[in-house]
Amino acid sequence: MSEIQLAPKIVPRFQDELDQLRARLLVMAGQAEEQVRCAVRALVEHDSDLAERVFMGDQAINALDLEIDERCFKLLALHQPVATDLRVIVSGVKINRDLERVGDFAVNIAEAALRYMEHPPVKRLIDIPRMADLAQGMLRDALNAYVSLDTKLAAEVIERDDALDGIKGQVFRELLSYIVGNPAITEPALDLILISRHLERIGDHATNIAEEVIFIASGRAVRHHVREGSSD
């Protein structure tokens, strides 16, 4: 009899906690996206103060990482969810990891930007800001797809990853030709190549999140291959 009386109280509380988990992941995603935006802006505008802000902002993302992990593990331990609810929580752990890595890549970009500022500009920066816009849009849409379990939007995010990879390849080839023509710019040019690689990896993490959305909604794993550097 007591179990029947408790059930109406437990279910709404569980759903409320799931909603809170989604909300905190959205907060973390917003902060990670802002970190990327600031890091790339620091590069383009030669703004060392903005790069330093990225380093300070990483602390908030790391704190959210710990908080969200704790939320997920408490939900698993206290409610023993099944089916879709279980997949939402398990995927939340994975998405949390992806977002924390996005924050780390933003820090890496800021570090490379500071090194780049020590040299005369190699070229006008066009493709790297394009990559940043694309990667941030992928990240934003992947989290929106997670909240609404929108598999169509998730699939669109996955498709956009090829465009990001294509721009990265273009950046690499162009900068390599610059280095061949003028070896004196090797160090700053390599930093730009590294930044393009970090942005490509951010896109990979957004793709990971989109793939988790499809897994939550259907139970079907769509990761059909291991990407280069997927351990990041």
N, C-alpha and C positions, 0 to 999 in steps of 0.2 A: 504493500500500500504506500509506504514511504517513497519508493522509487517512482511510482506514478505521480505523486505530488511534486517531486523534485524536478521531473523532466521538463515541464514548461519553463522553469527558471534557468536550467542549465543550457538549453538550446539557444535562447536569445543571448545569453552571456557569451557563449562560444562564437556566435555570429558577430557579436559586437567586437570580440577580440580579433576575429579574422579581419574585420573592417579596419581596426586599428593597425594591424600588421600591414595591410595594403597602403594605408595612409602614411605610415612611417617609411615604407619603401619609396613612395612617391616623394616624400621630403628628401630622402637620401639621393634619389635620382636627380631632383632639382639642384641639389648642392653639387653633385658630381658634374652635371652639365654646366653649371656656373663656373666651376673650377676649370673646365676645359676652355670655356669661352674666355676667361681671364688670362689663362696661360697663353693662348694664341694671340690675344690682343696685346699682351706684354711683348710678344715677339714682333708683331707687326709695327707697334708704336714705339719700340725700344724703351719700354717702361719697366725699369728694374723694380720700382716700388710695387707695381702690380704683380710682378713675378713673386715678390716676397709675400704678398697677400695670399697667393696660392699655397705657399708652404704653410702659412698659418691656418688656412682653411682646411687643410688635410686632417687636422686634429678633430674637427667636428664630424667628418666622415668616418674616421676611425671609431669615434664614440658611438655613432649610429650603428656601425657594423656590429659592435658588441651588443648593443641594445636589441637589435633585430634578431640576432642569433638567439639571445636569451628568450625573446618572445616566442620564437619558433619552437624551441625545445620545451618550453613550458606548455604550449598548446599541445604538443605531441604527448607529453607526459600526463597532463591532467585530463585531457578529453579523448585520447586514443581515437582520433578521427579515421574515417575510412573513405574509400572512393575519391570523389573529386576534392573533398575537403583535405584529405591526406595529401593529394598531389599539390594543392595550393600551398600547403605549409612546407613540404619538402622542396618544392620549387622555390619558395621564398628564401630558403637557406642558400640555394644556388644563385638566385638573383642577387641576394645580398653580397655574395662573394664577387659576382661580376661588377657590381657597382663600386665595391671597395677597390677593385683593380682599376676601374676607370679613374677613380680619384688618384691612384698611384701614377697612372700614366699622365694625368694632368700635371702632377709634380715633376715627372720626368721631362715633360715639355717645357715647364718653367725653368728647370735647370739648364736645359739645352739652350733656351732663349737667352739666359744670362750669359752663357759662353759665347753665343752668337753676337751679342751686343759688344763684345770686346774687339770685334773686327769690323771693317767697312762692309756694308751690305753687299751680298753676292749678286742679288738680282731683285727685281720687284716681286713682292710676294703676292701671287694670285691663286695658285693651285692649293697651297696649304690652307688658307682661309676657306676655300671651297670645300676641302676635305673636312675641316672642322665643322662647317655648317651641316654637311651631310651626316657626319657622325653624330652630332648633337641631335639632329632631327630623327635619326634612327633610334637613338636612346630614348628620346621623348615618346615616340610612337610605340616603342616596345613596351614601355611601362604603362602607357594608356591601354594597350592591348591586354596587358596583364590584369589591370583593374576591371576591365569590361569583358574579359575572356573573348576578345575579338580576334578570331583566327584569321580572318581576311586581312586585317591590318598587320597581324604578325607575319603573315606570308609576304606582304609587301615590304616589310622591313628586311626580311631575309633576301629578297630579290635585289634590294638596293646595295647589298654588300659587294656585289660584283662591280658596281660603278665606283665604289670607294677603292677597291683593289686596283681598278684601271687607272685612276688618278695617281695612286701611289706609284705604280709602274712608270707612269709618264714623268712624275717628279724625279724618280731615280735616274731615268735615262737622260733627262735634261741636265741634271746636276752632274752626272758623270761626264757628260760632254764638256761642261764648264771646267771640271777638274783637269781633264785631259788638255784642254786649251790653256789653262793657267793653273799649274800645280800650287801656286802660292795661296790659292783660296781653298785648299783641300780641307782644312780644319772646319771653317764655318759651313762649307758646303756639306760636309759629312753630318754636321749637326742638323741641317735642314732635312737631309735624308732620314736621319734618326727620328726627327719630329714627325715626318710623314709616316714612318713605321708605327709610331705610337698612336697616331690618329687611326691608322688602319686597324690596329689592335682594339681600339675603343669601339670601332664598328663591329669587330668580331664579338665583343662582349654584348653589344646590343643585339646582335644576331642570336647569341646564346639565349638571351632573355626571350626573344620572340619564339625560339624553338621550345622553350619551357611553356609558353602560353599554349602552343599546339598540344604539347604533352598533357597539360592540365585538362584541357577541354576534351581531348579524345583518348588519352591514354596511349597515344602513338608517339614513339620516339622518332624524330625526323633528322637526327644527327647521323648522317650517312657516311661521314668520314671525319678523321681527326685533322684539324687544321694545323698548319705549321705554327709552332709556338703556343699551342693550345693549353700548355701547362701554366701560362701566365695568369 
